[in-house]
Amino acid sequence: MQSPQTQKEVQRLTGRIAPLTGFISRAGDRSFPFFKAIKKGSRVMRGAETRYTIAEKLVYALIIDARKLKPYFEVPPVEIITDQLLWKIVENPARPDG
């Protein structure tokens, strides 16, 4: 997106941002319990866990957080979007390269 060049473009941008401001503030209020649950259960990897590959650490964190956040996942379906090849690791943990 290019920076607005004219007063009309600035007004148009401001008009588009105004509704987002209310949405974002309400989203923060609604997601507070979710982030509180994540913070409460955060932990540090120790021992063998520190030697995991990055992909294994991502899968491990996903599993741990999914268990903690199970009440939030039970009502609506959840789709996790990532650029990592986590699904291959979940299907076959012995071969993370696919």
CORJO-V741204 format. One record per residue. N is the residue number from 1. SS is DSSP state (A for helix, B for strand, O for the rest). PSI is psi as a letter, one per 20 degrees, with the letter a starting at -180 (NA if undefined). BURIAL is # if it has 24 or more other ideal C-beta (glycine too) atoms within 12 Angstrom, else .. Layout:
n->N ss->SS psi->PSI burial->BURIAL
n->N ss->SS psi->PSI burial->BURIAL
This chain:
n->1 ss->O psi->p burial->.
n->2 ss->O psi->q burial->.
n->3 ss->O psi->q burial->.
n->4 ss->O psi->p burial->.
n->5 ss->O psi->h burial->.
n->6 ss->O psi->r burial->.
n->7 ss->A psi->h burial->.
n->8 ss->A psi->g burial->.
n->9 ss->A psi->h burial->.
n->10 ss->A psi->g burial->.
n->11 ss->A psi->g burial->.
n->12 ss->A psi->g burial->.
n->13 ss->A psi->g burial->.
n->14 ss->A psi->g burial->.
n->15 ss->A psi->h burial->.
n->16 ss->A psi->h burial->.
n->17 ss->A psi->h burial->.
n->18 ss->A psi->g burial->.
n->19 ss->A psi->h burial->.
n->20 ss->A psi->h burial->.
n->21 ss->A psi->g burial->.
n->22 ss->A psi->h burial->.
n->23 ss->A psi->g burial->.
n->24 ss->A psi->g burial->.
n->25 ss->A psi->h burial->.
n->26 ss->A psi->h burial->.
n->27 ss->A psi->h burial->.
n->28 ss->A psi->g burial->.
n->29 ss->A psi->h burial->.
n->30 ss->A psi->h burial->.
n->31 ss->A psi->i burial->.
n->32 ss->A psi->g burial->.
n->33 ss->A psi->h burial->.
n->34 ss->A psi->g burial->.
n->35 ss->A psi->h burial->.
n->36 ss->A psi->g burial->.
n->37 ss->A psi->h burial->.
n->38 ss->A psi->g burial->.
n->39 ss->A psi->h burial->.
n->40 ss->A psi->h burial->.
n->41 ss->O psi->j burial->.
n->42 ss->O psi->q burial->.
n->43 ss->O psi->r burial->.
n->44 ss->O psi->p burial->.
n->45 ss->O psi->q burial->.
n->46 ss->O psi->q burial->.
n->47 ss->A psi->c burial->.
n->48 ss->A psi->h burial->.
n->49 ss->A psi->h burial->.
n->50 ss->A psi->i burial->.
n->51 ss->A psi->j burial->.
n->52 ss->O psi->q burial->.
n->53 ss->O psi->r burial->.
n->54 ss->A psi->g burial->.
n->55 ss->A psi->g burial->#
n->56 ss->A psi->h burial->#
n->57 ss->A psi->g burial->.
n->58 ss->A psi->g burial->#
n->59 ss->A psi->g burial->#
n->60 ss->A psi->g burial->#
n->61 ss->A psi->h burial->#
n->62 ss->A psi->g burial->.
n->63 ss->A psi->g burial->.
n->64 ss->A psi->g burial->.
n->65 ss->A psi->h burial->#
n->66 ss->A psi->h burial->.
n->67 ss->A psi->g burial->.
n->68 ss->A psi->h burial->.
n->69 ss->O psi->j burial->#
n->70 ss->A psi->g burial->.
n->71 ss->A psi->h burial->.
n->72 ss->A psi->h burial->.
n->73 ss->A psi->i burial->.
n->74 ss->A psi->h burial->.
n->75 ss->A psi->f burial->.
n->76 ss->O psi->q burial->.
n->77 ss->O psi->q burial->.
n->78 ss->O psi->p burial->.
n->79 ss->O psi->p burial->.
n->80 ss->O psi->p burial->.
n->81 ss->O psi->p burial->.
n->82 ss->O psi->q burial->.
n->83 ss->O psi->j burial->.
n->84 ss->O psi->q burial->.
n->85 ss->O psi->l burial->.
n->86 ss->A psi->h burial->#
n->87 ss->A psi->h burial->.
n->88 ss->A psi->h burial->.
n->89 ss->A psi->h burial->#
n->90 ss->A psi->g burial->.
n->91 ss->A psi->g burial->.
n->92 ss->O psi->n burial->.
n->93 ss->O psi->h burial->.
n->94 ss->O psi->h burial->.
n->95 ss->O psi->n burial->.
n->96 ss->O psi->i burial->.
n->97 ss->O psi->i burial->.
n->98 ss->O psi->NA burial->.
